[in-house]
């Protein structure tokens, strides 16, 4: 189980990642990772879904943490690129 707030957050270079969960309209928990890229002209944000909705919020958070670690690993290697179907918010 993830306890301290700092475990839900990672900073890699100019990227910040935060894992979180939200309830779906069906009452399930969905994990997400908010990625913020700090640039010279401002900040670009993107939200990544982590797995499928789960009945257990701790399972959804575990999926979000796994996604966070995956994105942090990619960011260490090269800048993250958005897909053609993604937008910055």
C-alpha positions as a printed NumPy array, in Angstrom:
array([[  0.   ,   0.   ,   0.   ],
       [  1.229,   3.499,  -0.874],
       [  1.271,   5.801,   2.131],
       [  3.268,   9.023,   1.82 ],
       [  2.195,  11.675,  -0.694],
       [  5.742,  11.898,  -2.055],
       [  5.501,   8.309,  -3.364],
       [  2.758,   9.473,  -5.733],
       [  5.058,  12.079,  -7.296],
       [  8.259,  11.871,  -9.365],
       [ 10.398,  14.573, -10.916],
       [ 12.637,  13.666, -13.839],
       [ 14.518,  16.58 , -15.348],
       [ 11.922,  19.043, -16.583],
       [  9.051,  16.578, -16.082],
       [  6.785,  16.159, -13.058],
       [  4.586,  13.061, -12.756],
       [  1.724,  12.58 , -10.284],
       [ -0.316,   9.384,  -9.893],
       [ -3.941,   9.58 ,  -8.779],
       [ -7.298,   7.833,  -9.035],
       [-10.822,   8.98 ,  -9.797],
       [-14.179,   7.278,  -9.542],
       [-15.884,   6.476, -12.832],
       [-19.584,   7.019, -13.43 ],
       [-20.014,   3.269, -12.863],
       [-18.506,   3.486,  -9.364],
       [-15.147,   1.922, -10.27 ],
       [-11.725,   3.477,  -9.645],
       [ -9.573,   4.539, -12.588],
       [ -5.859,   5.284, -12.259],
       [ -4.235,   8.214, -14.054],
       [ -0.866,   9.927, -14.302],
       [ -0.631,  13.69 , -14.769],
       [  2.562,  14.595, -16.638],
       [  3.813,  18.188, -16.649],
       [  6.667,  19.245, -18.904],
       [  8.24 ,  22.562, -17.934],
       [  9.6  ,  24.402, -20.984],
       [ 11.083,  27.85 , -21.587],
       [  7.752,  29.151, -22.926],
       [  5.45 ,  27.526, -20.363],
       [  4.156,  24.224, -19.118],
       [  2.594,  21.432, -21.154],
       [  0.326,  18.976, -19.325],
       [ -0.907,  15.571, -20.41 ],
       [ -3.001,  12.948, -18.615],
       [ -2.314,   9.252, -19.184],
       [ -4.834,   6.55 , -18.279],
       [ -3.376,   3.654, -16.283],
       [ -5.055,   0.343, -17.029],
       [ -8.745,  -0.405, -16.903],
       [-11.146,   0.72 , -14.167],
       [-10.999,  -1.486, -11.047],
       [-13.404,  -2.158,  -8.214],
       [-10.552,  -1.681,  -5.717],
       [ -9.068,   1.84 ,  -5.505],
       [ -5.72 ,   0.518,  -4.205],
       [ -5.412,  -1.676,  -7.32 ],
       [ -6.155,   1.349,  -9.533],
       [ -3.509,   3.349,  -7.663],
       [ -0.989,   0.523,  -8.097],
       [ -1.645,   0.589, -11.854],
       [ -1.164,   4.365, -11.839],
       [  2.127,   4.001,  -9.974],
       [  3.337,   1.417, -12.5  ],
       [  2.408,   3.812, -15.337],
       [  4.188,   6.657, -13.517],
       [  7.387,   4.611, -13.254],
       [  7.119,   3.617, -16.928],
       [  6.719,   7.26 , -18.037],
       [  9.57 ,   8.373, -15.754],
       [ 11.83 ,   5.749, -17.328],
       [ 10.938,   6.969, -20.816],
       [ 11.521,  10.612, -19.793],
       [ 15.001,   9.714, -18.525],
       [ 15.843,   8.385, -21.998],
       [ 14.226,  11.03 , -24.253],
       [ 11.462,  13.651, -24.194],
       [  7.917,  12.247, -24.145],
       [  6.047,  12.613, -27.406],
       [  2.28 ,  12.938, -27.641],
       [  0.366,  10.592, -29.881],
       [ -1.703,  11.86 , -32.798],
       [ -4.883,  11.456, -30.736],
       [ -3.554,  13.321, -27.631],
       [ -3.741,  17.012, -26.773],
       [ -2.019,  19.15 , -24.193],
       [ -4.285,  20.663, -21.572]])
